[in-house]
Amino acid sequence: MKKSAKEICEEVLKKIKPSEEEENLLKKVANDILNRVSRTLEEADLDFKIGLEGSFRKGTWLKGETDVDIFVRIPASANEETLRNVYYPYLKDAVRDLNPVERFAEHPYVEVFEEGVRVNIVPCYDVKPGEWKSATDRTPYHTEYVLKHLPEEARDEVRLLKKFMKGIGVYGAEIKVLGFSGYLCELLIIHYGDFLKTLKAASNWRPVEIIDVAGVSRLSKKELLDRFKGNPLIVIDPVDPMRNVAAAVSLDSFSKFVLAARKFLEKPDESFFFPPEKKPLSYWSLRSFLQKRRSHLFFFVVEELNLVPDVLWGELRKASSALASLLKREGFSVLGSFIWSENGRSVICLEVDKKELPKTFLHVGPPVWLKEHVDRFLKKHKTCRISAGRLVVTKQREKTSIKEIVKEKMLNAGLPSDILYRVKEKKYRLLVDTEARKLLSNKEFAKALREYLEGPHWLKA
């Protein structure tokens, strides 16, 4: 007997809702760090406000996600130098026995682990709404809004939405994912009421979907579309009407969520929340895939690319786009792509229609009525003819393989600086099809490649 969507949700919730024991541990750790930091700043006679923020404070965190966010608000009159050189050292000193690590977003913050719990101690400015000095200044106001407008019984609905998005691969606003943030999930539940109502609404979304949860925007639809041009989803921030909470959501992530919502409502299944473990792709499976698809895989492998995640994934996305543009200019059709990175090794995979171009090709010149351009073209090419109003000439390629062409032209292809540096240092490899055999020894890469070739598990009929 098939289970209903409601029954599936009830069973999933039992698995993702934190236990009382876990909650008590987080409270204990949070209180300890709060007291440490408060005591240190008070002894230094510094002006501050301190508070617990994030999903733990809002009661929307998932089981096993033992993260605590503590925000230290410094006076609005302080500048960046004061934040970095006065307040930040004391934040680090307060937890010096816990091996603090410096992390960096818009400005530095401290990360420590206590009893297996990750704690982020983040400085921000104590400003009034609309007078933001940094992106983190909004966070305490976000927490306040959610606590005020999200009913206690709806916290579990947020948990279901977060887990669903994790299961289909669209959770997280970071550049690696370009998906839905936790705050965005909370706003969607506040707006629609519960998880299933959110899915029902989302299953009918089309770009551009506009949601003003608190009704605070004073802009017309046209003004919103102009201001947030290129965003498939616009969700007005209740604490900052000029900000789109869904700015990070790409068209692909938006589309995955829309279709997954529709598929789940049609055929509810726990696998949307808990995707089945992918079997690593073997050499023989890769050969079989390529034979059936009649396409080719081009791999650009970069070594020793050790960058902070957002910079890393930003550069990899730019590099993928640059390489795809290069291949298209040269006459290849790019059918798809995926990016993978782990421990300094990064791989850009482009699926193409062929791995070798024909030796002979048609070079199209200017229309015959553009005299100056025509004269230059005729000086350069002696055997031209006219076709469809333009000069054309048959030419011969010196290099025809995809590897030779990319190797010759990638220095001028528009690769980002860090990747270009690795290329100049010869810290890269170009592989085609089963030449990537050794890469498959990494099980995570082999799983990622299978995921690309097979597509989302939930999309299968």
LOLOVEX-458647 format. One record per residue (C-alpha): residue in three letters; x, y, z. Coordinates in Angstrom, 3 decimals. Each point is the difference from the previous one (the first is absolute). Layout:
% residues N
+-----+----------+----------+----------+
! res !       xx !       yy !       zz !
+-----+----------+----------+----------+
! ALA !        X !        Y !        Z !
...
+-----+----------+----------+----------+
This chain:
% residues 461
+-----+----------+----------+----------+
! res !       xx !       yy !       zz !
+-----+----------+----------+----------+
! MET !    0.000 !    0.000 !    0.000 !
! LYS !    1.427 !    3.340 !   -1.077 !
! LYS !    0.545 !    2.618 !    2.673 !
! SER !   -1.464 !    3.485 !   -0.295 !
! ALA !    2.145 !    3.132 !   -0.102 !
! LYS !   -1.068 !    0.788 !    3.552 !
! GLU !    1.024 !   -3.455 !    1.234 !
! ILE !    3.374 !    0.312 !   -1.741 !
! CYS !    0.550 !    3.394 !    1.643 !
! GLU !   -0.823 !   -1.398 !    3.450 !
! GLU !    2.533 !   -2.806 !   -0.424 !
! VAL !    2.686 !    2.333 !   -1.337 !
! LEU !   -0.499 !    2.427 !    2.858 !
! LYS !    0.703 !   -2.741 !    2.546 !
! LYS !    3.415 !   -0.457 !   -1.626 !
! ILE !    0.992 !    3.656 !   -0.394 !
! LYS !   -1.311 !    1.639 !    3.166 !
! PRO !    2.741 !    0.451 !    2.628 !
! SER !   -0.334 !   -1.867 !    3.273 !
! GLU !   -0.352 !    1.721 !    3.359 !
! GLU !    3.490 !   -1.266 !    0.853 !
! GLU !    1.474 !    1.689 !   -3.093 !
! GLU !   -1.850 !    3.232 !    0.753 !
! ASN !    1.290 !    0.038 !    3.582 !
! LEU !    3.581 !   -0.512 !   -1.215 !
! LEU !   -0.287 !    2.937 !   -2.398 !
! LYS !   -1.474 !    2.181 !    2.745 !
! LYS !    2.828 !   -0.930 !    2.373 !
! VAL !    2.702 !    0.784 !   -2.560 !
! ALA !   -1.708 !    3.200 !   -1.163 !
! ASN !   -0.320 !    1.300 !    3.564 !
! ASP !    3.647 !   -0.809 !    0.747 !
! ILE !    1.308 !    1.893 !   -3.027 !
! LEU !   -2.429 !    2.890 !    0.541 !
! ASN !    1.243 !    0.384 !    3.574 !
! ARG !    3.665 !   -0.242 !   -1.012 !
! VAL !   -0.299 !    2.662 !   -2.673 !
! SER !   -2.152 !    2.302 !    2.155 !
! ARG !    2.443 !   -0.220 !    2.918 !
! THR !    3.022 !    0.707 !   -2.217 !
! LEU !   -1.580 !    3.046 !   -1.666 !
! GLU !   -1.254 !    1.354 !    3.338 !
! GLU !    3.477 !   -0.307 !    1.524 !
! ALA !    1.350 !    1.936 !   -2.999 !
! ASP !   -2.608 !    2.697 !    0.702 !
! LEU !   -1.398 !   -0.232 !   -3.554 !
! ASP !   -3.524 !    0.954 !   -1.039 !
! PHE !   -1.899 !   -2.938 !   -1.547 !
! LYS !   -3.179 !   -2.037 !   -0.217 !
! ILE !    0.134 !   -3.772 !   -0.343 !
! GLY !   -2.602 !   -2.517 !   -1.058 !
! LEU !   -0.712 !   -3.438 !   -1.385 !
! GLU !   -1.076 !    0.033 !   -3.636 !
! GLY !   -0.522 !   -2.499 !   -2.818 !
! SER !   -2.154 !   -3.090 !   -0.369 !
! PHE !    0.659 !   -1.286 !    3.540 !
! ARG !   -1.384 !    3.187 !    1.537 !
! LYS !   -3.002 !   -0.140 !   -2.371 !
! GLY !   -0.642 !   -3.693 !    0.686 !
! THR !    0.290 !   -1.041 !   -3.647 !
! TRP !    3.295 !   -1.929 !   -0.005 !
! LEU !    0.228 !   -3.606 !   -1.149 !
! LYS !    1.100 !   -2.985 !    2.043 !
! GLY !    3.768 !   -0.435 !   -0.115 !
! GLU !    0.700 !    3.542 !   -1.182 !
! THR !    1.750 !    1.079 !    3.161 !
! ASP !    0.743 !    3.634 !   -0.860 !
! VAL !   -0.439 !    2.999 !    2.290 !
! ASP !    0.257 !    3.626 !   -1.183 !
! ILE !    0.858 !    2.713 !    2.503 !
! PHE !   -0.076 !    3.590 !   -1.213 !
! VAL !    1.814 !    2.825 !    1.747 !
! ARG !   -1.442 !    3.382 !   -0.925 !
! ILE !    2.438 !    2.883 !    0.320 !
! PRO !   -0.982 !    3.705 !   -0.050 !
! ALA !   -1.124 !    1.362 !   -3.363 !
! SER !    2.541 !    2.808 !    0.381 !
! ALA !    2.880 !   -2.501 !   -0.166 !
! ASN !    1.881 !   -0.453 !   -3.266 !
! GLU !    1.458 !   -3.071 !   -1.701 !
! GLU !    3.397 !    0.571 !    1.598 !
! THR !   -1.549 !   -0.001 !    3.480 !
! LEU !   -1.898 !   -3.206 !   -0.754 !
! ARG !    3.127 !   -1.777 !   -1.259 !
! ASN !    2.652 !    1.351 !    2.356 !
! VAL !   -1.895 !    0.634 !    3.236 !
! TYR !   -3.033 !   -2.279 !    0.295 !
! TYR !    1.067 !   -3.004 !   -2.086 !
! PRO !    3.188 !   -0.795 !    2.017 !
! TYR !   -2.078 !   -0.134 !    3.204 !
! LEU !   -2.515 !   -2.367 !   -1.616 !
! LYS !    2.857 !   -2.322 !   -0.868 !
! ASP !    1.616 !    0.376 !    3.408 !
! ALA !   -3.241 !   -0.958 !    1.771 !
! VAL !    0.222 !   -3.520 !   -1.450 !
! ARG !    3.780 !   -0.342 !   -0.355 !
! ASP !   -0.001 !   -3.409 !    1.761 !
! LEU !   -2.381 !   -1.407 !   -2.668 !
! ASN !    2.428 !    0.418 !   -2.915 !
! PRO !   -1.862 !    2.858 !   -1.706 !
! VAL !    0.191 !    0.173 !   -3.798 !
! GLU !   -0.389 !    3.213 !   -1.938 !
! ARG !   -2.647 !   -0.155 !   -2.693 !
! PHE !   -0.833 !    2.767 !   -2.405 !
! ALA !   -3.214 !    1.235 !   -1.588 !
! GLU !   -0.341 !    3.760 !   -0.444 !
! HIS !    2.253 !    0.337 !    3.046 !
! PRO !    1.701 !   -2.555 !    2.275 !
! TYR !   -1.849 !   -2.145 !    2.499 !
! VAL !    1.041 !   -2.727 !    2.441 !
! GLU !   -0.806 !   -3.698 !   -0.283 !
! VAL !    0.497 !   -2.457 !    2.876 !
! PHE !   -1.165 !   -3.489 !    0.923 !
! GLU !   -1.167 !   -0.887 !    3.485 !
! GLU !   -1.283 !   -3.506 !    0.779 !
! GLY !   -0.391 !   -0.619 !   -3.737 !
! VAL !   -2.085 !    3.137 !   -0.499 !
! ARG !    1.163 !    2.565 !   -2.557 !
! VAL !   -0.340 !    3.551 !    1.331 !
! ASN !    0.362 !    3.083 !   -2.183 !
! ILE !    0.682 !    3.278 !    1.819 !
! VAL !   -0.852 !    2.761 !   -2.442 !
! PRO !    0.528 !    3.746 !    0.492 !
! CYS !   -2.457 !    2.411 !   -1.624 !
! TYR !   -1.194 !    3.573 !    0.415 !
! ASP !   -2.910 !    1.017 !    2.231 !
! VAL !   -1.773 !    2.095 !   -2.622 !
! LYS !   -3.592 !    1.006 !   -0.677 !
! PRO !   -1.826 !   -1.741 !   -2.890 !
! GLY !    0.998 !    1.547 !   -3.307 !
! GLU !    3.289 !    1.352 !    1.351 !
! TRP !    1.940 !   -3.224 !   -0.631 !
! LYS !    3.790 !    0.147 !    0.127 !
! SER !    0.522 !   -3.707 !   -0.750 !
! ALA !   -2.100 !   -2.950 !   -1.212 !
! THR !    0.050 !   -1.652 !    3.443 !
! ASP !   -1.706 !    3.024 !    1.605 !
! ARG !   -3.363 !   -1.275 !   -1.234 !
! THR !    0.277 !   -3.391 !    1.742 !
! PRO !   -1.285 !    1.036 !    3.454 !
! TYR !   -2.975 !    1.681 !   -1.678 !
! HIS !   -0.643 !   -3.155 !   -2.069 !
! THR !   -0.040 !   -2.060 !    3.204 !
! GLU !   -2.365 !    2.460 !    1.661 !
! TYR !   -2.385 !   -0.053 !   -2.963 !
! VAL !   -0.125 !   -3.797 !   -0.210 !
! LEU !   -0.531 !   -0.414 !    3.756 !
! LYS !   -2.874 !    2.452 !   -0.158 !
! HIS !   -1.739 !   -1.340 !   -3.130 !
! LEU !    0.772 !   -3.735 !   -0.136 !
! PRO !   -2.455 !   -1.924 !    2.242 !
! GLU !    1.651 !   -2.591 !    2.227 !
! GLU !   -1.875 !   -2.835 !   -1.721 !
! ALA !    1.348 !    1.203 !   -3.376 !
! ARG !    3.632 !   -0.525 !    0.987 !
! ASP !   -0.257 !   -3.658 !   -0.993 !
! GLU !   -1.418 !    1.098 !   -3.365 !
! VAL !    3.206 !    1.967 !   -0.568 !
! ARG !    2.011 !   -3.090 !    0.893 !
! LEU !   -1.884 !   -2.022 !   -2.621 !
! LEU !    0.599 !    2.659 !   -2.650 !
! LYS !    3.714 !    0.227 !    0.800 !
! LYS !    0.423 !   -3.783 !   -0.131 !
! PHE !   -1.950 !   -0.199 !   -3.264 !
! MET !    2.243 !    2.623 !   -1.554 !
! LYS !    3.099 !   -1.776 !    1.264 !
! GLY !   -1.285 !   -3.248 !   -1.492 !
! ILE !   -0.418 !    1.500 !   -3.471 !
! GLY !    3.255 !    1.975 !    0.208 !
! VAL !   -1.232 !    3.602 !    0.123 !
! TYR !    0.553 !    0.933 !    3.659 !
! GLY !    2.563 !    2.704 !    0.683 !
! ALA !    0.614 !    3.503 !   -1.327 !
! GLU !    3.750 !   -0.514 !   -0.404 !
! ILE !    1.520 !    0.223 !   -3.488 !
! LYS !    0.554 !   -3.769 !   -0.112 !
! VAL !   -3.781 !   -0.599 !    0.140 !
! LEU !   -1.697 !    3.286 !   -1.034 !
! GLY !   -3.103 !   -1.151 !    1.812 !
! PHE !   -2.393 !    0.794 !    2.853 !
! SER !    1.301 !    1.306 !    3.340 !
! GLY !   -1.403 !   -1.036 !    3.363 !
! TYR !   -1.513 !    3.461 !    0.482 !
! LEU !   -1.702 !   -0.269 !   -3.401 !
! CYS !   -1.510 !   -3.364 !    1.043 !
! GLU !   -1.343 !    1.596 !    3.171 !
! LEU !   -1.567 !    2.867 !   -1.948 !
! LEU !   -1.663 !   -2.412 !   -2.446 !
! ILE !   -1.620 !   -1.907 !    2.880 !
! ILE !   -1.112 !    3.263 !    1.625 !
! HIS !   -1.508 !    1.049 !   -3.344 !
! TYR !   -1.703 !   -3.256 !   -1.028 !
! GLY !   -0.763 !   -1.516 !    3.411 !
! ASP !    1.544 !   -3.481 !   -0.143 !
! PHE !    2.245 !   -2.312 !   -2.002 !
! LEU !   -2.598 !   -1.587 !   -2.284 !
! LYS !   -1.656 !    3.346 !   -0.760 !
! THR !    3.432 !    1.359 !   -0.908 !
! LEU !    0.592 !   -2.903 !   -2.395 !
! LYS !   -3.442 !    0.422 !   -1.521 !
! ALA !    0.634 !    3.690 !   -0.646 !
! ALA !    3.545 !   -0.596 !   -1.273 !
! SER !   -1.165 !   -2.697 !   -2.423 !
! ASN !   -1.754 !    2.781 !   -1.920 !
! TRP !    2.765 !    2.605 !    0.174 !
! ARG !    1.344 !    1.531 !   -3.191 !
! PRO !    2.867 !    2.458 !   -0.357 !
! VAL !   -0.232 !    2.683 !    1.221 !
! GLU !   -1.881 !   -0.879 !    3.211 !
! ILE !   -0.385 !    2.963 !    2.377 !
! ILE !   -0.763 !   -0.468 !    3.703 !
! ASP !   -0.310 !    2.863 !    2.483 !
! VAL !   -0.513 !   -1.844 !    3.294 !
! ALA !   -0.497 !    3.089 !    2.167 !
! GLY !   -1.439 !    2.299 !   -2.680 !
! VAL !    2.805 !    2.529 !    0.536 !
! SER !    1.093 !    0.736 !   -3.567 !
! ARG !   -1.055 !    3.324 !   -1.475 !
! LEU !    1.235 !   -0.852 !   -3.496 !
! SER !   -2.238 !   -0.956 !   -2.911 !
! LYS !    0.379 !   -3.388 !   -1.684 !
! LYS !    1.904 !    1.636 !   -2.869 !
! GLU !    2.350 !    1.763 !    2.435 !
! LEU !    0.622 !   -3.277 !    1.854 !
! LEU !    0.756 !   -1.812 !   -3.255 !
! ASP !    2.425 !    2.757 !   -1.001 !
! ARG !    1.705 !    0.107 !    3.405 !
! PHE !    0.377 !   -3.781 !    0.292 !
! LYS !    0.552 !   -0.725 !   -3.676 !
! GLY !    1.041 !   -3.575 !   -0.736 !
! ASN !   -1.429 !   -1.479 !    3.212 !
! PRO !   -2.639 !   -2.715 !   -0.607 !
! LEU !   -1.285 !    0.414 !    3.576 !
! ILE !   -0.430 !    3.290 !    1.859 !
! VAL !   -0.779 !   -0.187 !    3.710 !
! ILE !   -0.012 !    3.410 !    1.665 !
! ASP !    1.905 !    0.075 !    3.288 !
! PRO !   -2.426 !    1.094 !    2.750 !
! VAL !    2.804 !    1.883 !    1.786 !
! ASP !    1.511 !    1.528 !   -3.153 !
! PRO !   -2.536 !    0.679 !   -2.796 !
! MET !    2.772 !    0.766 !   -2.502 !
! ARG !    1.521 !   -3.483 !    0.317 !
! ASN !   -0.962 !   -3.252 !   -1.722 !
! VAL !    0.420 !   -2.901 !    2.457 !
! ALA !   -0.018 !   -2.383 !   -2.994 !
! ALA !    2.754 !    1.849 !   -1.900 !
! ALA !    2.282 !   -3.058 !    0.138 !
! VAL !   -2.576 !   -2.391 !   -1.522 !
! SER !    1.042 !   -0.928 !   -3.536 !
! LEU !   -2.445 !   -0.915 !   -2.735 !
! ASP !    1.137 !   -3.630 !    0.262 !
! SER !   -0.609 !   -0.156 !    3.771 !
! PHE !   -3.350 !    1.756 !   -0.428 !
! SER !   -0.995 !   -2.471 !   -2.723 !
! LYS !    1.108 !   -3.051 !    2.006 !
! PHE !   -2.112 !    1.090 !    2.949 !
! VAL !   -3.058 !    0.681 !   -2.163 !
! LEU !    0.179 !   -3.385 !   -1.715 !
! ALA !    0.926 !   -1.957 !    3.141 !
! ALA !   -2.947 !    1.581 !    1.836 !
! ARG !   -2.321 !   -1.111 !   -2.798 !
! LYS !    1.455 !   -3.517 !   -0.094 !
! PHE !   -0.237 !   -0.451 !    3.775 !
! LEU !   -3.646 !    1.073 !    0.067 !
! GLU !   -0.732 !   -2.431 !   -2.843 !
! LYS !    1.897 !   -2.885 !    1.569 !
! PRO !    1.111 !    0.614 !    3.636 !
! ASP !    3.137 !   -1.854 !    1.009 !
! GLU !    2.639 !    0.269 !    2.727 !
! SER !    2.764 !   -0.043 !   -2.613 !
! PHE !   -0.642 !    3.704 !   -0.666 !
! PHE !    1.274 !    0.612 !    3.541 !
! PHE !    2.493 !   -2.863 !    0.195 !
! PRO !    1.433 !   -0.589 !   -3.487 !
! PRO !    1.345 !   -3.509 !   -0.628 !
! GLU !    3.759 !   -0.385 !    0.213 !
! LYS !    1.564 !    0.235 !   -3.454 !
! LYS !    2.192 !   -2.862 !   -1.091 !
! PRO !    3.418 !    1.276 !   -1.180 !
! LEU !    0.354 !   -0.036 !   -3.771 !
! SER !    2.426 !   -2.641 !   -1.257 !
! TYR !    2.213 !    0.137 !   -3.085 !
! TRP !   -2.248 !   -2.487 !   -1.813 !
! SER !   -3.152 !    1.899 !    0.966 !
! LEU !    1.531 !    3.197 !   -1.366 !
! ARG !    0.778 !   -1.728 !   -3.288 !
! SER !   -3.540 !   -1.303 !   -0.172 !
! PHE !   -1.508 !    3.440 !    0.689 !
! LEU !    2.111 !    1.620 !   -2.716 !
! GLN !   -0.852 !   -2.678 !   -2.574 !
! LYS !   -3.719 !    0.397 !    0.652 !
! ARG !    0.034 !    3.816 !    0.070 !
! ARG !    2.283 !    0.307 !   -3.044 !
! SER !    1.599 !    3.048 !    1.615 !
! HIS !    3.378 !    0.718 !    1.576 !
! LEU !    1.204 !    1.317 !    3.357 !
! PHE !    2.783 !    2.562 !    0.178 !
! PHE !    1.656 !    0.376 !    3.423 !
! PHE !    2.012 !    3.031 !    1.111 !
! VAL !    1.788 !   -1.033 !    3.205 !
! VAL !    1.735 !    2.620 !    2.175 !
! GLU !    2.271 !   -0.940 !    2.890 !
! GLU !    0.885 !    1.924 !    3.175 !
! LEU !   -2.923 !    2.387 !   -0.297 !
! ASN !   -0.318 !    0.716 !    3.722 !
! LEU !   -2.420 !    2.911 !    0.362 !
! VAL !   -2.807 !    0.886 !    2.403 !
! PRO !   -3.231 !   -1.665 !   -1.200 !
! ASP !   -1.841 !    3.009 !   -1.435 !
! VAL !    3.090 !    1.201 !   -1.888 !
! LEU !    0.758 !   -3.547 !   -1.189 !
! TRP !   -3.473 !   -0.710 !   -1.348 !
! GLY !   -0.303 !    3.472 !   -1.475 !
! GLU !    3.210 !   -0.503 !   -1.964 !
! LEU !   -0.945 !   -3.522 !   -1.066 !
! ARG !   -3.352 !    1.209 !   -1.337 !
! LYS !    1.703 !    2.809 !   -1.917 !
! ALA !    2.605 !   -2.394 !   -1.368 !
! SER !   -2.682 !   -2.467 !   -1.103 !
! SER !   -1.825 !    2.781 !   -1.836 !
! ALA !    3.231 !    1.240 !   -1.602 !
! LEU !    0.974 !   -3.487 !   -1.213 !
! ALA !   -3.513 !   -0.634 !   -1.337 !
! SER !    0.129 !    3.286 !   -1.934 !
! LEU !    3.407 !   -0.922 !   -1.419 !
! LEU !   -1.220 !   -3.387 !   -1.193 !
! LYS !   -3.120 !    1.499 !   -1.587 !
! ARG !    2.086 !    2.585 !   -1.877 !
! GLU !    2.185 !   -2.777 !   -1.346 !
! GLY !   -2.941 !   -2.049 !   -1.305 !
! PHE !   -0.896 !   -2.422 !    2.808 !
! SER !   -3.503 !   -0.300 !    1.422 !
! VAL !   -0.008 !    0.030 !    3.825 !
! LEU !   -2.796 !   -2.286 !    1.194 !
! GLY !    0.413 !    0.378 !    3.758 !
! SER !    2.463 !    0.499 !    2.843 !
! PHE !    0.724 !   -0.714 !    3.635 !
! ILE !    2.620 !    1.113 !    2.529 !
! TRP !    1.598 !   -1.950 !    2.838 !
! SER !    2.673 !    0.897 !    2.553 !
! GLU !    1.647 !   -1.658 !    2.988 !
! ASN !    3.257 !    0.537 !    1.901 !
! GLY !    1.547 !    2.382 !   -2.516 !
! ARG !   -0.882 !   -2.017 !   -3.102 !
! SER !   -2.737 !    1.504 !   -2.155 !
! VAL !   -1.617 !   -1.439 !   -3.107 !
! ILE !   -2.050 !    1.766 !   -2.658 !
! CYS !   -1.780 !   -2.500 !   -2.236 !
! LEU !   -1.546 !    1.112 !   -3.287 !
! GLU !   -2.086 !   -2.375 !   -2.066 !
! VAL !    0.515 !    0.628 !   -3.724 !
! ASP !   -1.296 !   -1.385 !   -3.286 !
! LYS !    3.430 !   -0.971 !   -1.330 !
! LYS !    3.613 !   -0.141 !    1.097 !
! GLU !    1.478 !    0.710 !   -3.434 !
! LEU !   -0.866 !    2.742 !   -2.486 !
! PRO !    0.205 !   -0.532 !   -3.785 !
! LYS !    3.218 !    1.188 !   -1.619 !
! THR !   -1.874 !    2.198 !   -2.461 !
! PHE !   -2.454 !    2.715 !    1.019 !
! LEU !   -1.846 !    2.989 !   -1.452 !
! HIS !    1.159 !    3.387 !    1.225 !
! VAL !   -2.724 !    2.628 !   -0.446 !
! GLY !    1.075 !    3.581 !   -0.682 !
! PRO !   -1.790 !    3.379 !   -0.178 !
! PRO !   -3.012 !    0.991 !   -2.133 !
! VAL !    1.180 !    1.304 !   -3.392 !
! TRP !   -1.371 !    3.525 !    0.635 !
! LEU !    2.385 !    0.631 !    2.900 !
! LYS !    2.805 !    1.273 !   -2.223 !
! GLU !    2.814 !    0.463 !    2.544 !
! HIS !   -0.606 !   -3.393 !    1.606 !
! VAL !   -0.231 !   -1.657 !   -3.436 !
! ASP !    3.298 !    1.546 !   -1.126 !
! ARG !    1.779 !   -1.264 !    3.126 !
! PHE !   -1.520 !   -3.468 !   -0.409 !
! LEU !    1.048 !   -0.211 !   -3.674 !
! LYS !    3.571 !    0.995 !    0.845 !
! LYS !    0.146 !   -2.805 !    2.541 !
! HIS !   -1.783 !   -2.686 !   -2.061 !
! LYS !    0.711 !   -0.493 !   -3.701 !
! THR !   -2.587 !   -2.659 !   -0.909 !
! CYS !   -3.285 !    1.498 !    1.183 !
! ARG !   -3.463 !   -0.465 !   -1.382 !
! ILE !   -3.396 !    1.524 !    0.761 !
! SER !   -2.776 !   -1.835 !    1.839 !
! ALA !   -3.229 !    1.526 !    1.306 !
! GLY !    1.407 !    3.499 !   -0.402 !
! ARG !    3.241 !   -0.637 !    1.906 !
! LEU !    3.559 !   -0.907 !   -0.891 !
! VAL !    0.912 !   -3.549 !    0.991 !
! VAL !    3.165 !   -2.038 !   -0.243 !
! THR !    0.821 !   -3.675 !    0.522 !
! LYS !    2.826 !   -0.398 !    2.515 !
! GLN !    2.045 !   -2.747 !    1.620 !
! ARG !    0.374 !   -0.428 !    3.751 !
! GLU !    3.493 !   -0.509 !    1.377 !
! LYS !   -1.341 !   -1.723 !    3.116 !
! THR !   -3.171 !   -2.065 !    0.110 !
! SER !   -0.148 !   -1.840 !    3.352 !
! ILE !   -1.801 !    1.591 !    2.925 !
! LYS !    3.062 !   -0.393 !    2.234 !
! GLU !    2.344 !    1.666 !   -2.508 !
! ILE !   -2.388 !    2.904 !   -0.600 !
! VAL !   -0.627 !    0.690 !    3.706 !
! LYS !    3.706 !   -0.294 !    0.835 !
! GLU !    0.886 !    2.516 !   -2.708 !
! LYS !   -2.690 !    2.571 !    0.778 !
! MET !   -0.918 !   -0.244 !    3.692 !
! LEU !    2.517 !    2.645 !    1.118 !
! ASN !   -2.129 !    2.560 !   -1.855 !
! ALA !   -3.378 !   -1.579 !    0.751 !
! GLY !   -0.861 !    2.207 !    2.988 !
! LEU !    0.838 !   -2.430 !    2.801 !
! PRO !   -0.116 !    1.522 !    3.532 !
! SER !    3.351 !    1.087 !    1.455 !
! ASP !    0.551 !   -2.836 !    2.523 !
! ILE !   -0.766 !   -2.687 !   -2.575 !
! LEU !    2.044 !    1.761 !   -2.677 !
! TYR !    2.952 !    0.030 !    2.410 !
! ARG !   -0.274 !   -3.789 !    0.453 !
! VAL !   -0.134 !   -0.439 !   -3.764 !
! LYS !    3.194 !    2.037 !   -0.469 !
! GLU !    1.627 !   -2.084 !    2.742 !
! LYS !   -0.991 !   -3.195 !   -1.892 !
! LYS !   -2.196 !   -1.101 !    2.911 !
! TYR !   -2.756 !   -1.274 !   -2.273 !
! ARG !   -1.000 !   -2.910 !   -2.236 !
! LEU !   -2.291 !   -0.344 !   -3.003 !
! LEU !   -1.777 !   -3.347 !   -0.320 !
! VAL !   -2.584 !   -1.395 !   -2.403 !
! ASP !   -2.479 !   -2.801 !    0.671 !
! THR !    1.583 !   -3.061 !    1.618 !
! GLU !    3.320 !    1.810 !    0.474 !
! ALA !   -1.707 !    1.110 !    3.216 !
! ARG !    0.267 !   -3.585 !    1.255 !
! LYS !    2.345 !    0.914 !    2.865 !
! LEU !   -2.363 !    2.725 !    1.220 !
! LEU !   -2.618 !   -2.699 !    0.619 !
! SER !    2.156 !   -1.414 !    2.798 !
! ASN !   -1.401 !    2.851 !    2.093 !
! LYS !   -3.389 !   -1.356 !    1.016 !
! GLU !   -1.538 !    3.440 !    0.549 !
! PHE !    0.987 !    1.134 !   -3.477 !
! ALA !   -1.261 !   -3.291 !   -1.475 !
! LYS !   -3.354 !    0.553 !    1.744 !
! ALA !   -0.209 !    3.609 !   -1.220 !
! LEU !    0.688 !   -1.044 !   -3.585 !
! ARG !   -2.684 !   -2.686 !    0.191 !
! GLU !   -2.430 !    2.593 !    1.409 !
! TYR !    0.691 !    2.234 !   -3.004 !
! LEU !   -0.390 !   -2.812 !   -2.528 !
! GLU !   -3.128 !   -1.512 !    1.559 !
! GLY !   -1.731 !    3.208 !    1.143 !
! PRO !   -2.013 !    0.472 !    3.231 !
! HIS !   -1.379 !   -3.217 !    1.474 !
! TRP !   -3.403 !    1.604 !    0.556 !
! LEU !   -0.351 !    0.951 !   -3.666 !
! LYS !   -0.244 !   -3.578 !   -1.174 !
! ALA !   -3.445 !   -1.209 !   -1.029 !
+-----+----------+----------+----------+
